[in-house]
Amino acid sequence: MSEDSHEEPRAVVRHRRRWSSVWVVPAVALVVACALVWKHYAGKGPVAYVRFETADSIEAGKTEIRCRSVRVGVVEDIELADDLRTVVASVRIDPEAEHLLRSGSRFWVVRPRVSTSTISGLSTLITGAYIELEPGDEPAVVHHFDGLEEPPVTSANVPGLRLTLVAEDAGSLTSGSPIYHRGFEVGRVERRTLDLGEGRIRFDVFIDDKYADLVRNGTCFWNTSGIDVTAGADGFKLSTPSFQSMVSGGASFSVPKGGISGAPIEDGTTFTLFPDQDAAEKSVFTPDHRCIVFFDQSVRGLSPGAPVEFRGIPLGRVVEISFEYSPVGDSRVPVIIEIDTETLSKAVEDIKDQGQILAESVRRGLRATLSTASLLTGALYIDLDFLPTASPAQLSKVGDLDVIPTESSGLARLQDKVNAILAKLEALPLESTLTKFGNAADEIAITVKDVRGTLDEAEAMLAEAKKLLASENTQNLTAELDATLKQVRSSVDSLGPNGAVQGDLSRTLDELRSALRSFKVLSDSIEEKPNSLLFGREGSADPKPRAKGR
């Protein structure tokens, strides 16, 4: 056998295909699955984490996220935070709403709420609670948020003016309380917080855009919550706001009387919230100079805080009433006051040196007097005014305090006059006069008693006269009286100048005249010779009586 015949056969290597058609279906399924997974996660959108104090009304997988009532996501999960004081809700936002997750966005739970000012969320009794999303204005993307426990009163996108009010006491002012200007609602309180650092209350306030120009530099805000009753130097004051303000609280603002309205203000400006309108108006005047006044009359009714006025305009206030500042031997009552010299300078002309305003005012007759603010409460205040009749005076000092001269008030002068009148009355003999009046009163009482008795008798006589006139005899007497009157009338006629009686009377009178003349002659002779009545006249033998010739 030859050598070639003993060689082994060579193997033929064939290249097989690397994959089989069997794997096509699994591969396609894998690709589809990956696409579905990618689409699932890509279509779910981003996740945001919102922190709330409680999970009340929030359910994972059911509670929706809405923006202006449009669904933009859902709550996927909710769990306790690491501090165990809050909860964190994992919120899945739809991809098309991803741009809503930005700085300044706000979340809050919409559920039924009832307060003194508003009622909201009643529709959620049927549809269930949901989380409202309000997008912010900043472009930065944010995924962690602190949810609001109370819904904002106004949307951040609503144009308007946002301010901050600071107060010592919150009173009844709360979220949703109205803000008024001259009694008209122009805004509302959005939120109130306690500033632990300063120990004051801060209110975030929104003013509608069309009323924003009403708030200017020089504007004052004050609380108008509830009924305010005060009794002070201005008497009793009763302030009654609107019914809504009494229920839910409220605040008002304006430029106080005497204040200056400045330029419009910008967002974020902080104002002081005064407790009432009176405090707001007094804040316009800032006392910058302390003085002392001495009164030689009672200051009962004058208390620290009482106003100091110049012709009715607030100028300052009373700081203290104490004899600590009284010089030795001076019994007058010292009163420390604070005044606003800038306001006083507006009433004094031609003074270029501002440091000499008070001195020049005193030289021109500026005096302090006590005036009654309220007759009901007896409260007093200090009135500064220029008195033309004031005695010349110069500004003096007691320690570091300027002394403003004083004058007796009109009430004090009136009291002096009353005291003088009382002294004159006391000097009058009132006791003897009263005794005489008492005696006269007794006599009058007796006279009145007699008059009453006489009146009783007169009434009895009148009664008898009525009976007499009503009798039959009286009626007959009337006829007889008529006949008698006729006879009297005829007799009177006979006495006339042409009557017979008149002639007889004339003759009788002539005879009486003759007899009287004879009696006159006889009386004359008897007066000359009394015995002639017995012995006759001398020289006459036998006198014969004869009549005297006519």
C-alpha positions as CSV (number, residue, x, y, z in Angstrom):
1,M,0.0,0.0,0.0
2,S,1.5,3.2,-1.0
3,E,2.1,6.2,1.4
4,D,-0.5,8.4,-0.2
5,S,-3.1,5.8,0.4
6,H,-2.6,6.0,4.2
7,E,-3.4,9.8,4.7
8,E,-6.4,10.9,6.8
9,P,-9.2,12.9,5.2
10,R,-9.3,16.7,6.0
11,A,-12.2,18.3,7.8
12,V,-14.2,20.9,6.0
13,V,-14.9,23.9,8.2
14,R,-18.1,25.7,7.4
15,H,-19.0,29.1,9.0
16,R,-22.4,28.9,10.6
17,R,-24.7,32.0,11.2
18,R,-24.2,33.7,14.5
19,W,-27.9,34.2,15.4
20,S,-30.9,32.2,14.7
21,S,-34.2,33.4,13.6
22,V,-35.6,32.0,16.8
23,W,-34.2,35.0,18.7
24,V,-36.0,37.5,16.6
25,V,-39.2,37.4,18.5
26,P,-37.6,37.7,22.0
27,A,-35.4,40.5,20.7
28,V,-38.3,42.4,19.3
29,A,-40.2,41.8,22.5
30,L,-37.3,43.2,24.5
31,V,-37.1,46.3,22.4
32,V,-40.8,46.9,22.7
33,A,-40.6,46.3,26.5
34,C,-37.7,48.8,26.8
35,A,-39.6,51.3,24.7
36,L,-42.7,50.8,26.9
37,V,-40.6,51.2,30.0
38,W,-39.0,54.3,28.7
39,K,-42.3,55.7,27.6
40,H,-43.8,54.9,30.9
41,Y,-41.2,56.7,32.9
42,A,-40.7,59.4,30.4
43,G,-44.5,60.0,30.3
44,K,-44.8,60.2,34.1
45,G,-43.1,63.5,34.3
46,P,-40.9,64.8,37.2
47,V,-41.5,64.2,40.9
48,A,-41.8,67.1,43.3
49,Y,-41.7,66.8,47.1
50,V,-44.1,69.0,49.1
51,R,-43.9,69.3,52.9
52,F,-47.1,69.7,54.9
53,E,-47.8,69.8,58.6
54,T,-50.3,66.9,58.4
55,A,-51.6,64.5,55.7
56,D,-55.2,65.5,56.4
57,S,-57.4,64.9,53.2
58,I,-54.3,63.6,51.2
59,E,-54.4,60.1,49.8
60,A,-51.6,58.5,47.8
61,G,-52.7,57.5,44.3
62,K,-56.0,59.5,44.5
63,T,-55.4,63.1,45.5
64,E,-54.9,65.1,42.3
65,I,-52.7,68.1,41.6
66,R,-54.5,70.9,39.9
67,C,-53.6,74.2,38.4
68,R,-56.6,76.5,37.8
69,S,-58.9,73.4,38.1
70,V,-56.9,71.5,35.4
71,R,-55.3,68.2,36.5
72,V,-51.5,68.4,36.2
73,G,-50.4,65.5,38.4
74,V,-51.2,63.1,41.3
75,V,-49.9,62.3,44.7
76,E,-47.8,59.1,44.4
77,D,-46.7,58.6,48.0
78,I,-46.9,60.3,51.4
79,E,-44.6,59.6,54.3
80,L,-43.4,61.1,57.6
81,A,-40.5,63.4,57.4
82,D,-37.2,62.7,59.2
83,D,-38.1,65.2,62.0
84,L,-41.4,63.4,62.6
85,R,-43.1,66.8,62.8
86,T,-44.3,67.1,59.2
87,V,-45.2,64.8,56.2
88,V,-43.7,64.8,52.7
89,A,-46.0,64.1,49.8
90,S,-44.3,62.8,46.6
91,V,-46.1,64.4,43.7
92,R,-45.9,63.2,40.1
93,I,-46.3,66.1,37.7
94,D,-47.4,65.5,34.1
95,P,-44.7,66.0,31.5
96,E,-46.5,68.9,29.8
97,A,-46.7,70.6,33.2
98,E,-43.1,70.2,34.2
99,H,-42.5,73.9,33.7
100,L,-44.7,74.7,36.6
101,L,-42.1,73.4,39.0
102,R,-40.1,76.5,39.5
103,S,-39.0,78.9,42.2
104,G,-42.0,80.7,43.8
105,S,-44.6,78.0,43.1
106,R,-47.0,77.3,45.9
107,F,-49.0,74.2,47.0
108,W,-51.9,74.0,49.3
109,V,-54.7,71.5,50.0
110,V,-58.2,72.6,48.9
111,R,-60.8,71.2,51.3
112,P,-63.9,72.6,52.9
113,R,-63.0,75.7,55.1
114,V,-65.3,77.9,57.2
115,S,-64.0,81.1,58.8
116,T,-65.4,84.3,60.1
117,S,-64.7,86.0,56.8
118,T,-65.1,83.3,54.1
119,I,-66.5,79.9,53.2
120,S,-64.5,78.0,50.6
121,G,-63.9,74.5,49.2
122,L,-67.5,73.3,49.5
123,S,-67.3,71.6,46.1
124,T,-64.7,69.1,47.5
125,L,-67.4,67.6,49.6
126,I,-68.5,65.8,46.3
127,T,-65.3,65.6,44.3
128,G,-62.8,65.1,47.2
129,A,-59.9,67.2,48.3
130,Y,-57.1,68.1,45.9
131,I,-53.8,70.0,46.0
132,E,-53.7,73.3,44.2
133,L,-50.5,74.4,42.4
134,E,-49.9,78.1,41.8
135,P,-46.8,78.5,39.5
136,G,-44.1,81.0,40.5
137,D,-42.5,83.8,38.6
138,E,-38.9,82.7,38.8
139,P,-37.4,80.5,36.0
140,A,-35.2,78.3,38.3
141,V,-36.4,74.7,38.4
142,V,-37.2,73.5,42.0
143,H,-38.4,70.1,43.2
144,H,-38.8,70.7,46.9
145,F,-41.5,72.9,48.3
146,D,-43.2,73.9,51.6
147,G,-46.9,73.6,51.3
148,L,-49.2,76.3,52.7
149,E,-51.6,75.3,55.5
150,E,-54.0,78.0,54.5
151,P,-54.9,79.0,50.9
152,P,-53.6,82.4,49.8
153,V,-56.2,85.1,49.8
154,T,-55.0,86.4,46.4
155,S,-53.0,84.8,43.7
156,A,-49.4,85.9,43.2
157,N,-50.2,86.6,39.6
158,V,-52.9,89.1,40.4
159,P,-51.6,92.7,39.8
160,G,-51.6,94.8,42.9
161,L,-49.5,96.3,45.7
162,R,-48.2,94.0,48.5
163,L,-47.2,95.6,51.8
164,T,-46.1,94.5,55.3
165,L,-47.8,95.9,58.4
166,V,-46.1,95.6,61.8
167,A,-48.1,95.8,65.0
168,E,-47.6,95.2,68.7
169,D,-50.9,93.3,69.0
170,A,-52.7,91.3,66.4
171,G,-56.1,92.0,67.8
172,S,-58.8,90.4,65.7
173,L,-57.0,91.1,62.4
174,T,-56.5,87.8,60.6
175,S,-56.0,86.3,57.1
176,G,-58.8,87.5,54.8
177,S,-59.6,90.6,56.9
178,P,-60.5,93.6,54.7
179,I,-58.5,96.8,54.2
180,Y,-60.5,100.0,53.9
181,H,-59.9,103.5,52.6
182,R,-62.5,106.0,53.7
183,G,-64.9,103.0,54.5
184,F,-64.4,101.4,51.0
185,E,-62.8,98.0,50.8
186,V,-59.6,98.2,48.6
187,G,-57.6,95.2,49.7
188,R,-57.2,92.4,52.3
189,V,-54.8,90.8,54.7
190,E,-53.2,87.7,53.1
191,R,-51.3,86.3,56.1
192,R,-50.2,87.1,59.6
193,T,-47.1,85.8,61.4
194,L,-45.3,86.3,64.7
195,D,-41.8,87.7,64.5
196,L,-40.1,85.9,67.3
197,G,-37.0,88.0,66.9
198,E,-38.7,91.4,67.4
199,G,-41.8,90.1,69.3
200,R,-44.1,91.8,66.9
201,I,-46.9,90.7,64.6
202,R,-46.4,91.0,60.8
203,F,-49.2,91.1,58.3
204,D,-48.8,90.6,54.6
205,V,-51.3,92.9,52.9
206,F,-52.6,93.1,49.3
207,I,-54.0,96.3,47.8
208,D,-55.9,96.0,44.5
209,D,-53.9,97.4,41.6
210,K,-56.5,100.2,40.8
211,Y,-56.2,101.5,44.4
212,A,-52.4,101.1,44.7
213,D,-51.8,104.9,44.2
214,L,-53.8,105.7,47.3
215,V,-50.9,104.3,49.4
216,R,-48.2,106.9,49.6
217,N,-45.4,108.1,51.8
218,G,-47.0,109.6,54.9
219,T,-49.9,107.1,54.8
220,C,-50.9,105.6,58.2
221,F,-52.6,102.3,58.8
222,W,-54.7,101.6,61.9
223,N,-56.8,98.7,63.3
224,T,-60.6,99.1,63.0
225,S,-61.5,95.8,64.6
226,G,-64.4,95.8,67.0
227,I,-66.1,98.6,68.9
228,D,-63.6,101.0,70.4
229,V,-64.7,103.1,73.5
230,T,-62.1,105.4,75.0
231,A,-62.3,108.2,77.6
232,G,-59.5,110.6,77.7
233,A,-58.6,114.3,77.4
234,D,-60.9,114.5,74.4
235,G,-63.9,113.0,76.3
236,F,-65.7,109.8,75.4
237,K,-65.1,108.4,72.0
238,L,-67.1,105.6,70.4
239,S,-65.8,104.1,67.2
240,T,-68.0,101.6,65.4
241,P,-66.7,100.0,62.2
242,S,-68.6,98.0,59.6
243,F,-70.3,94.8,60.6
244,Q,-67.8,92.8,58.7
245,S,-64.9,94.4,60.5
246,M,-66.5,93.7,63.9
247,V,-66.8,90.0,62.9
248,S,-63.6,89.3,61.0
249,G,-61.5,92.3,61.9
250,G,-60.2,95.0,59.5
251,A,-57.8,97.9,59.0
252,S,-58.0,101.3,57.4
253,F,-55.5,103.7,56.0
254,S,-55.3,107.4,54.9
255,V,-53.0,110.4,55.2
256,P,-53.8,111.8,58.7
257,K,-55.0,115.4,59.1
258,G,-51.9,117.6,59.2
259,G,-49.8,115.0,57.4
260,I,-48.1,115.3,54.0
261,S,-49.0,112.9,51.2
262,G,-45.7,111.9,49.5
263,A,-44.8,109.9,46.5
264,P,-46.4,106.4,45.7
265,I,-44.6,103.5,47.4
266,E,-43.3,100.3,46.0
267,D,-43.9,96.6,46.7
268,G,-42.6,95.3,50.0
269,T,-42.8,98.6,51.9
270,T,-43.3,98.2,55.7
271,F,-45.8,100.3,57.6
272,T,-46.6,100.5,61.3
273,L,-50.2,99.3,62.2
274,F,-51.5,101.7,64.9
275,P,-54.1,100.4,67.4
276,D,-56.6,103.1,66.5
277,Q,-57.1,106.2,64.3
278,D,-56.3,108.6,67.1
279,A,-52.9,107.1,67.6
280,A,-52.3,107.2,63.8
281,E,-53.1,110.9,63.7
282,K,-50.9,111.7,66.6
283,S,-48.0,109.9,65.0
284,V,-47.8,112.7,62.4
285,F,-46.3,115.0,65.0
286,T,-43.0,113.9,66.4
287,P,-42.1,115.8,69.6
288,D,-38.5,116.8,69.6
289,H,-38.1,119.3,72.4
290,R,-38.8,119.0,76.1
291,C,-40.0,122.0,78.1
292,I,-41.5,122.6,81.5
293,V,-44.5,124.8,82.5
294,F,-45.5,125.8,86.0
295,F,-49.1,126.2,87.0
296,D,-50.4,128.0,90.2
297,Q,-53.7,126.2,90.0
298,S,-55.0,122.7,90.4
299,V,-53.9,120.2,87.7
300,R,-56.5,117.7,88.7
301,G,-57.7,116.1,85.4
302,L,-54.3,116.5,83.7
303,S,-52.5,113.2,83.2
304,P,-49.3,112.0,81.4
305,G,-50.2,111.5,77.7
306,A,-52.7,114.4,77.6
307,P,-52.3,116.4,74.4
308,V,-50.5,119.7,74.0
309,E,-52.2,121.8,71.3
310,F,-51.6,125.0,69.5
311,R,-54.9,126.6,68.5
312,G,-56.5,123.1,68.2
313,I,-53.6,121.5,66.3
314,P,-51.7,118.7,68.1
315,L,-48.3,119.9,69.0
316,G,-47.1,117.4,71.6
317,R,-48.0,115.6,74.8
318,V,-47.6,115.7,78.6
319,V,-44.7,113.6,79.8
320,E,-44.7,113.9,83.5
321,I,-46.1,115.8,86.5
322,S,-43.7,115.9,89.4
323,F,-42.4,118.3,92.0
324,E,-38.9,116.8,91.4
325,Y,-38.3,119.6,88.9
326,S,-39.7,122.4,91.1
327,P,-37.2,125.0,92.4
328,V,-36.8,125.4,96.1
329,G,-39.6,127.6,97.6
330,D,-41.8,127.4,94.5
331,S,-45.2,125.9,95.2
332,R,-46.4,125.9,91.6
333,V,-47.0,122.6,90.0
334,P,-44.3,121.7,87.4
335,V,-45.4,119.8,84.2
336,I,-43.0,118.3,81.7
337,I,-44.2,118.5,78.1
338,E,-42.8,117.5,74.7
339,I,-43.5,119.7,71.7
340,D,-42.8,119.6,68.0
341,T,-40.8,122.8,67.3
342,E,-41.1,122.3,63.5
343,T,-44.9,122.5,63.7
344,L,-44.6,125.6,65.9
345,S,-42.2,127.2,63.5
346,K,-44.9,127.2,60.8
347,A,-47.0,129.5,63.1
348,V,-44.2,132.0,63.7
349,E,-43.0,134.2,60.9
350,D,-39.7,136.0,60.2
351,I,-37.5,133.7,62.3
352,K,-34.5,132.5,60.4
353,D,-32.6,130.9,63.3
354,Q,-34.5,127.6,64.0
355,G,-32.8,127.4,67.4
356,Q,-34.5,130.6,68.5
357,I,-38.1,129.6,67.6
358,L,-39.2,128.9,71.1
359,A,-37.4,132.0,72.6
360,E,-38.9,134.3,70.0
361,S,-42.3,132.8,70.4
362,V,-42.3,133.4,74.2
363,R,-41.1,137.0,73.5
364,R,-44.1,137.5,71.2
365,G,-46.6,136.3,73.8
366,L,-46.6,132.5,73.6
367,R,-48.2,131.2,76.8
368,A,-49.5,127.9,78.2
369,T,-52.9,127.6,79.8
370,L,-54.9,124.7,81.2
371,S,-58.1,124.1,79.2
372,T,-61.0,121.7,79.8
373,A,-61.1,119.0,77.1
374,S,-64.3,117.3,78.4
375,L,-66.8,118.6,81.0
376,L,-68.1,115.0,81.3
377,T,-64.8,113.5,82.4
378,G,-63.1,116.6,83.7
379,A,-60.0,115.9,81.6
380,L,-57.6,118.8,80.9
381,Y,-55.1,119.5,78.2
382,I,-52.4,122.2,77.7
383,D,-53.2,124.9,75.2
384,L,-50.4,127.0,73.7
385,D,-51.3,130.3,72.1
386,F,-50.2,133.9,71.6
387,L,-51.9,136.2,74.1
388,P,-51.8,139.9,73.1
389,T,-52.5,140.9,76.8
390,A,-49.8,138.7,78.2
391,S,-47.1,140.3,80.4
392,P,-43.7,140.6,78.8
393,A,-41.5,137.6,79.5
394,Q,-38.4,135.9,78.3
395,L,-37.5,132.2,77.9
396,S,-35.8,130.9,81.0
397,K,-34.4,127.5,82.0
398,V,-34.8,125.1,84.9
399,G,-31.8,122.7,84.6
400,D,-31.8,121.7,80.9
401,L,-35.5,122.4,80.4
402,D,-36.8,125.6,78.8
403,V,-39.6,127.2,80.8
404,I,-42.7,128.4,78.9
405,P,-44.6,131.1,80.9
406,T,-48.2,130.3,81.9
407,E,-51.4,132.3,82.3
408,S,-54.5,131.5,84.3
409,S,-57.1,129.8,82.2
410,G,-60.6,131.1,81.5
411,L,-62.0,128.6,83.9
412,A,-59.7,129.7,86.7
413,R,-60.7,133.4,86.1
414,L,-64.3,132.3,86.2
415,Q,-63.7,130.5,89.5
416,D,-62.2,133.7,91.0
417,K,-65.3,135.7,89.9
418,V,-67.6,133.1,91.3
419,N,-65.7,133.1,94.6
420,A,-66.0,136.9,94.8
421,I,-69.7,136.7,94.1
422,L,-70.1,134.1,96.8
423,A,-68.2,136.3,99.3
424,K,-70.6,139.2,98.6
425,L,-73.5,136.9,99.1
426,E,-72.1,135.7,102.4
427,A,-71.8,139.3,103.6
428,L,-75.5,139.9,103.0
429,P,-78.0,139.7,106.0
430,L,-79.5,136.5,104.6
431,E,-80.6,135.2,108.0
432,S,-82.8,138.2,108.9
433,T,-84.1,138.4,105.4
434,L,-85.0,134.7,105.4
435,T,-86.7,135.3,108.8
436,K,-88.8,138.1,107.4
437,F,-89.7,136.0,104.4
438,G,-90.7,133.2,106.8
439,N,-93.0,135.6,108.7
440,A,-94.5,137.0,105.5
441,A,-95.1,133.4,104.4
442,D,-97.0,132.7,107.6
443,E,-99.1,135.8,107.1
444,I,-99.8,134.9,103.5
445,A,-100.9,131.5,104.7
446,I,-103.3,133.1,107.2
447,T,-104.6,135.5,104.5
448,V,-105.0,132.6,102.1
449,K,-107.0,130.7,104.7
450,D,-109.3,133.8,105.3
451,V,-109.7,134.2,101.6
452,R,-110.7,130.6,101.3
453,G,-113.3,131.1,104.0
454,T,-114.6,134.2,102.2
455,L,-114.8,132.3,99.0
456,D,-116.8,129.5,100.7
457,E,-119.2,132.1,102.1
458,A,-119.5,133.7,98.7
459,E,-120.3,130.4,97.1
460,A,-123.0,129.8,99.7
461,M,-124.5,133.3,99.1
462,L,-124.4,132.7,95.3
463,A,-126.2,129.4,95.9
464,E,-128.9,131.2,98.0
465,A,-129.2,134.0,95.4
466,K,-129.8,131.4,92.7
467,K,-132.5,129.8,94.8
468,L,-134.0,133.2,95.4
469,L,-134.1,134.2,91.8
470,A,-135.7,130.9,90.9
471,S,-138.6,131.5,93.4
472,E,-142.1,132.7,92.3
473,N,-142.0,135.7,94.7
474,T,-138.9,136.9,92.9
475,Q,-140.6,136.7,89.6
476,N,-143.5,138.8,90.9
477,L,-141.0,141.3,92.4
478,T,-139.6,141.9,89.0
479,A,-143.0,143.1,87.7
480,E,-143.3,145.4,90.7
481,L,-139.8,146.8,90.2
482,D,-140.8,147.7,86.6
483,A,-143.8,149.7,87.8
484,T,-141.6,151.4,90.5
485,L,-139.1,152.4,87.9
486,K,-141.8,154.0,85.8
487,Q,-142.9,156.1,88.7
488,V,-139.3,157.1,89.5
489,R,-138.8,158.1,85.8
490,S,-141.9,160.4,86.0
491,S,-140.7,161.9,89.2
492,V,-137.3,162.6,87.7
493,D,-139.0,164.3,84.7
494,S,-140.9,166.6,87.2
495,L,-137.5,167.6,88.6
496,G,-136.4,168.9,85.3
497,P,-135.9,172.6,84.4
498,N,-139.5,172.9,83.2
499,G,-141.1,171.0,86.0
500,A,-143.3,172.3,88.9
501,V,-140.9,171.1,91.5
502,Q,-138.1,173.2,90.0
503,G,-140.1,176.5,90.6
504,D,-141.0,175.5,94.2
505,L,-137.3,174.8,94.8
506,S,-136.2,178.2,93.5
507,R,-138.7,180.1,95.8
508,T,-137.7,178.0,98.8
509,L,-134.0,178.7,98.1
510,D,-134.7,182.5,98.1
511,E,-136.4,182.3,101.4
512,L,-133.5,180.4,102.9
513,R,-131.1,183.1,101.6
514,S,-133.2,185.8,103.4
515,A,-133.3,183.9,106.6
516,L,-129.6,183.4,106.6
517,R,-129.0,187.1,106.2
518,S,-131.2,187.9,109.2
519,F,-129.4,185.3,111.2
520,K,-126.1,186.9,110.1
521,V,-127.2,190.4,111.4
522,L,-128.4,188.9,114.7
523,S,-125.2,187.1,115.2
524,D,-123.2,190.2,114.6
525,S,-125.2,192.2,117.2
526,I,-124.9,189.5,119.8
527,E,-121.2,189.4,119.2
528,E,-120.9,193.2,119.8
529,K,-123.3,193.3,122.8
530,P,-124.2,189.9,124.2
531,N,-126.9,191.3,126.5
532,S,-128.7,192.9,123.7
533,L,-130.6,189.7,123.4
534,L,-132.2,190.5,126.8
535,F,-132.2,194.3,127.1
536,G,-132.3,195.4,123.5
537,R,-130.1,198.0,121.8
538,E,-129.2,201.3,123.4
539,G,-130.9,204.5,122.0
540,S,-133.9,202.8,120.6
541,A,-137.1,203.2,122.6
542,D,-139.0,200.5,121.0
543,P,-137.2,198.9,118.2
544,K,-139.3,197.4,115.5
545,P,-138.1,194.6,113.5
546,R,-137.9,195.4,109.8
547,A,-136.6,193.6,106.8
548,K,-133.4,194.7,105.3
549,G,-133.8,196.4,102.1
550,R,-132.6,194.7,99.1
